[in-house]
Amino acid sequence: MIDFGQFIGMLQTNPFLAIVMFLVLGTIFVNGATDAANAIAEPVGTRAINVDSAIIMSVVCNFIGLIGMTFISTAVANTISGMVDFGGDTHAALIALAAATVGIVTWASIAWVFGIPTSESHALIAGLTGAALAVHGGFGGVNAHEWIKVIYGLVFSTLLGFFAGWALSKIIPLLCRNANRIQANEWFRKMQVVGAAGMATMHGAQDGQKFMSTAMLAVLFSEGMSPDGATFPLWLMVLCAAIMAIGTAIGGKRIIKKVGMDMVKLEQYQGFAASLSATCALLLATLTGLPVSTTHASSAAMMGAGAAKNPRSVNWSVAKEMAFAWLFTFPGCGFIGFALAKVFLILF
C-alpha cells in the first residue's frame, strides 16, 4: 500500500502524474457539483428541507458513504478498474486516463451550465473505454465481461427506481387512509430528509468508489504496478470524499432546481417513496458490484412517484431533456476520450 508521504514524493518526481491526479480530482469535484445534488433534490422540491441545509447534509453523507462502504465492499471500484486494460505501457495508460478525465470534465461542465443532471458515472465509463480503444487501436483493451455490468446497471437502476417509486406511492395512501393528514404529512416530511440522507450516503458509496478507483489507477500506473489486489489507502478515501464534498457545496443548487423543482411536483409521501426506492436500488447495486448511475436511480424514482398519482405532475419535457443527455453521454464522452487520447499520445 502506498502511504501519503510516498504519494507526495511521487507527485514531486513525476509532473505528469500530478497533472493526471489534478484532472481526476477535477472529475470528482464536478461529480459532486452535479450528481451528488440529485440525492437531495426531492426534499428541497417538497420544501421538507431548505437548500443550504440539504447541501450540508449531502456533504456529510457523501463523505461517510464513500469511506464507510469502501471498508465494507469495493465491488464497484473493482468493476471499474477491471473494465479496461491500457496494456503494459504505463506512460500510455496515464495519457489515456488524462484524456478520459478531460472529456468527463468537459461534458459535465457543459451539462452543469444548462442545469442538466447527466450521469458522470456513465461519462467516466465511456471516457475510459474510448481512451482504451485509442491506446489499443481496437477492442482488445475492453473487458466485455465487466463492461456488460454497465448495461445491467443501467436497466436495473432505471426500472427498479421508477417502478419501486410508483408502487410505494400507490401503497402508502392505502396504508395511511385513516391517518390524520396533518400528522402524516409532518411524519413524511421528516422521513424525506432521512431518505435523502440515505441517498446521499449511497451516492458517496457508488460514485465515490468509481472515481476513487480512477485515482488509484493513476497512482499504480505511475509506479508500473498492477491494480490486481490493490487496496485503497485511507488518505485516498478522505481526499476523494473531501473533493466531492466541496463540489457539492459549491455547485449543487443549479441541479437541485432542475430536478427537484422543475421536473416533477411531489407531495411529502411521494418524496419519501422516491428517496427510499432509489436508496434501496443503489444499495443493492453497490453490494453486487453493478456500476449504476445515481442520477438514473433518483430521477427515475421521482418520476415513478409522481406518475403514480397523476402522470401530468411530471414535466415530461424536462424528463425528455435529461433522457437525451443520458443517451448521448456514452457516444459523446467515448468519442472525446478516444480523440483526446490519440492527440495526447502524439503530443506526450
DALINDA-V929151 format. One record per backbone hydrogen bond with DSSP energy under -1.0 kcal/mol. CO is the residue of the C=O (numbers start at 1). NH is the residue of the N-H. E is the energy in kcal/mol with one decimal. If there is no record, write none. Layout:
# DALINDA-V929151
co->{CO:CO}
nh->{NH:NH}
e->{E:E}
This chain:
# DALINDA-V929151
co->{3:4:5:6:7:8:9:10:14:15:16:17:18:19:20:21:22:23:24:25:26:27:28:29:30:31:35:38:41:42:43:43:50:51:52:53:54:55:56:57:58:59:60:61:62:63:64:65:66:67:68:69:74:75:76:77:78:80:83:88:89:90:91:92:93:94:95:96:97:98:99:100:101:102:103:104:105:106:107:108:109:110:111:112:116:119:120:121:122:123:124:125:126:127:128:129:130:131:132:133:139:141:142:143:144:146:147:148:149:150:151:152:153:154:155:156:157:158:159:160:161:162:163:164:165:167:168:171:172:176:180:181:182:183:184:185:186:187:188:189:190:191:192:193:194:195:196:197:198:199:200:201:202:203:203:206:207:208:209:210:211:212:213:214:215:216:217:218:220:221:227:233:234:235:236:237:238:239:240:241:242:243:244:245:246:247:248:252:253:254:255:256:257:257:258:263:267:268:269:270:271:272:273:274:275:276:277:278:279:280:281:282:283:284:285:290:293:294:295:296:297:298:299:300:301:302:303:304:306:310:311:313:314:315:316:317:318:319:320:321:322:323:324:328:329:330:331:332:333:334:335:336:337:338:339:340:341:342:343:344}
nh->{7:8:9:10:11:12:13:14:18:19:20:21:22:23:24:25:26:27:28:29:30:31:32:33:34:36:38:41:45:46:48:49:54:55:56:57:58:59:60:61:62:63:64:65:66:67:68:69:70:71:72:73:78:79:80:81:82:83:143:90:93:94:95:96:97:98:99:100:101:102:103:104:105:106:107:108:109:110:111:112:113:114:116:115:118:123:124:125:126:127:128:129:130:131:132:133:134:135:136:137:142:85:144:147:148:149:150:152:153:154:155:156:157:158:159:160:161:162:163:164:165:166:167:168:169:171:172:175:176:179:184:185:186:187:188:189:190:191:192:193:194:195:196:197:198:199:200:201:202:203:204:205:206:207:208:210:211:212:213:214:215:216:217:218:219:220:221:222:225:224:230:237:238:239:240:241:242:243:244:245:246:247:248:249:250:251:252:256:257:258:259:260:261:262:263:315:271:272:273:274:275:276:277:278:279:280:281:282:283:284:285:286:287:288:290:292:297:298:299:300:301:302:303:304:305:306:307:308:310:313:314:265:316:319:320:321:322:323:324:325:326:327:328:332:333:334:335:336:337:338:339:340:341:342:343:344:345:346:347:348}
e->{-2.1:-2.3:-2.0:-2.4:-2.0:-1.7:-1.6:-1.6:-1.6:-2.0:-2.5:-2.9:-2.0:-2.1:-2.6:-2.8:-1.5:-1.8:-1.8:-2.3:-2.3:-2.3:-2.1:-1.8:-1.5:-1.9:-1.4:-1.0:-2.3:-1.8:-2.8:-1.2:-2.3:-2.4:-2.0:-2.4:-2.5:-2.5:-2.0:-2.6:-2.8:-1.6:-2.2:-2.9:-2.3:-1.8:-2.9:-2.2:-1.5:-1.3:-1.0:-3.6:-2.6:-1.8:-2.1:-2.5:-1.6:-1.1:-2.9:-1.0:-2.0:-2.2:-2.1:-2.4:-2.2:-2.4:-2.4:-2.5:-2.4:-2.1:-2.0:-2.0:-2.5:-2.3:-2.5:-2.9:-2.3:-1.9:-1.9:-2.4:-2.1:-1.4:-2.7:-1.1:-1.7:-1.8:-2.6:-2.2:-2.7:-2.7:-2.6:-2.1:-2.7:-2.2:-2.3:-2.3:-1.7:-2.2:-2.4:-2.0:-1.7:-3.1:-1.1:-2.6:-2.2:-1.1:-1.9:-2.1:-2.7:-2.4:-2.3:-2.9:-2.8:-1.6:-2.5:-2.3:-1.5:-2.2:-2.7:-2.3:-1.9:-2.3:-2.7:-2.6:-1.7:-2.3:-2.8:-2.2:-2.1:-1.4:-2.8:-2.6:-1.9:-2.2:-2.7:-2.0:-1.7:-2.4:-2.0:-1.1:-1.6:-2.9:-2.7:-2.0:-2.0:-2.2:-2.7:-2.2:-2.3:-2.1:-2.0:-1.9:-2.7:-1.7:-1.2:-1.7:-2.2:-2.3:-2.2:-1.1:-1.8:-2.4:-2.2:-1.9:-1.9:-2.6:-3.1:-1.8:-2.9:-1.4:-1.9:-1.6:-2.6:-2.2:-2.5:-2.6:-2.5:-2.2:-2.2:-2.1:-2.2:-2.1:-2.1:-2.3:-1.9:-2.7:-1.5:-2.1:-2.0:-1.5:-2.5:-2.6:-1.4:-1.5:-1.2:-3.9:-2.4:-2.0:-2.3:-2.5:-2.4:-2.6:-2.2:-2.4:-2.3:-2.2:-2.1:-2.4:-2.4:-2.4:-2.1:-2.5:-2.2:-1.4:-2.5:-1.6:-2.2:-2.5:-2.4:-2.6:-1.9:-2.0:-2.2:-2.5:-2.4:-2.1:-2.6:-1.4:-2.0:-2.6:-1.3:-1.7:-1.5:-2.0:-2.5:-1.9:-2.2:-2.4:-2.4:-1.7:-2.5:-2.7:-2.1:-2.2:-2.7:-2.0:-2.3:-2.2:-2.8:-2.2:-3.1:-2.8:-2.0:-2.0:-2.2:-3.3:-2.4:-1.2:-2.3:-3.1}
